């Protein structure tokens, strides 16, 4: 695990995290680890980026450094002093802008200045300067709801800069802004930062956008998931202004791709299992089946293989999202992932070529190779007519995956099972059972309009699936 | 020449502007003078010699004065409600420990009928102010207050709990003090909900105006000058003309409040909307436009706008010191202890009272409770039976909805007890006893909530759903059961919950009616409460009130809450 060097002269360090860990307690009393053992330092005059897929705890880390949440373990130092409460040298640009809708542009900025304790005489001038700096002159009396996303974020940036922060924190600042506007905003923020004699001295950026990080940051901190930790810190010495199309830039992007995939989908050899033995349960990535099928179709159209980051770029998805989908597909044995490539397996090929009914059967077969689905199936098969309470299924999940968020996993479990018509979940009763056969459902629907035919009894429900259930 | 023309033009346009403003300002000044005069009259009345039962002048010329007195009571009660709401809502939202007690308690307080508070309030306050009318006036104000306050408090608490995370973080990052956070974030965020609920609350407060201003406690009659007393005396004496005038005055008062207070507030409150985009048409208010055009108002705004204060020494925001935080914690703990102690004391006193109630009386109370429960359910059912089809008809036609909505709104705010005597005439003519007739009286108040909600629900059904149902040939019953009824379901439930709460309360006045010197009673808990209050039988009163509260709370938990959840999860169209 890479750690930050702490041998720097202390007057260069603005903020430092030492051995930070963060845990949240879940409703069932268990704790969910979000961050573990993070050591990080932001020095004067640098742009640091935290890069990672969603769920790696990067926003949490930012909030701990800002003093918004206290860490569960470890400590934060600001100018070598332990941080108590809010970090006064920090202001934040929020992903969702966080503008007060009932205040005009000018009021939003002035209120921030006022509560930060600036002298009343300076407030108007400072606000005006910040407004001009981000090109909002003329919009002072406008309410945020009348502005586009890009303009709103300009207000957010102006507000953050107006209080003269030593470090500007930016939490995915451009993910709700259209791509073209984002590009110009990035350049403007870097220009403002580059003025040497003025604050902000440094910028801490949280992002999941690799080119954005390479464009802006001097150092890129790559975070891994489960729980969030620092994977690698990469120095980015590319000269400014940077060009998104230059070969060096693209090389850096590529390097980051390799770091991320090397961690998220490692090329580990498959464990050797005896026949009929099930692999230990793996976490279910919360991927939606229909989008997973979309990825398979996409691969099929590209002769069965494609670069993971190309998929992300072409489908306009966050790479973390694509990693999740690919992991899910890998779990079901539909794809393999040598390095950054995503390749259809024979099972994947078979699935793509199949009709929609056959697809359901294949999906079901693959699900039953997973421990959790198989265990629930076995319990149900003993009493084919009975229904299981959702809590029992959740118990199975907690038993197999103690460190996962069981509610989220249960949601994914339901979605996947539903898609393969393996189990049905009744929302009204909160129970899980085998689905009724299609024929009987049609009968029931008909029965509402016409008197029921007594000669046609409701079809018994043999559990579906590839194999016959064990005798009850 | 050109120069002259320009100057002339500027001068005339200035004058023209000035002239227009002059009228507005004159009207405003006259209004202010009237207000000052009115307030002085009220003050004289309050501090005047103690007169428990004032003689009411039934001539229509006395009505403006009475209406003004009642209005003052209503507004004063509203001011109290607002203060209570802010304090209680804040406490409940900020103090985790107190929240666990305060919120269920609010639920219970909400279910206690207004008359349950009456004897305690009156006796206590009359003892505190033995020589002036102050005690009695305050008691009336507090009774109106108990009809207004609870749903405002709930709304404010819920708003406070749902302030978005990112706005809270922004406030924290910029070092808002708790006071700044309240003024710049939390209250603005709750403002719109609070305004809407204030409108509802004010209407709820009027419902018991007749009871709050004129009541009997033991062998003593209490009557304060006001519209409610006017109506009750008119009913007692059977003066039809006075009754009609009273109804008219009430309608005028409701419409005036709507136009002069609520409308402008709602329009002004639009700036506190949080959601993006302005899809629906923005409401307008002529009175707010009127005020905005006034020079005087602008002058006052200038006076109260903070001038740039001389520079204060700049300091980085200080995080609240541990000592200060400790103090806050100790204070809230003390408040909590006081609260628990008060509840324990109240509970103890209550048990003491209960020991005086005989088993036979308990049994009777329970039988009566069941009778009233039956009436409440029948009332809601009957109301739904006619409001659903009519409400759908109105709501699905935008033109009709625009036309009818203001009337429904006024009808919903109108205190139904003021119309009871008209229904009683019909009942007498049909030969129905109050045991059945009280349902009609209860219906009079309840149905409007339902109609109002059904209309709103029908208007909110997305037009593509209606088009789809037309495309697939849904007509008649199928259209009603598959599309329209599910479409309005959440609104229907909301309407039913509100109406049921109101109907329980209404049973007190509907099951025990005095008209033309004659007293009619029905067998029921509401009638029991009225009689116990009149006879100053406090054990019996406490027992009946508690039974009613328990019944209401249990019914809410077991019936309305699950239905509400179903509506939210399955039938919500906003997802």
Interface residues (C-beta under 8 A of the other chain):
Chain A: X63 X66 X68 X84 X85 X86 X88 X90 X91 X92 X94 X95 X96 X97 X98 X99 X100 X101 X102 X103 X111 X112 X115 X116 X117 X118 X119 X120 X121 X122 X124 X143 X145 X159 X163 X427
Chain B: X166 X167 X169 X170 X172 X173 X174 X175 X176 X177 X180 X184 X185 X188 X191 X271 X272 X273 X274 X276 X277 X278 X308 X309 X310 X311 X312 X313 X314 X315 X316 X317 X319 X320 X569
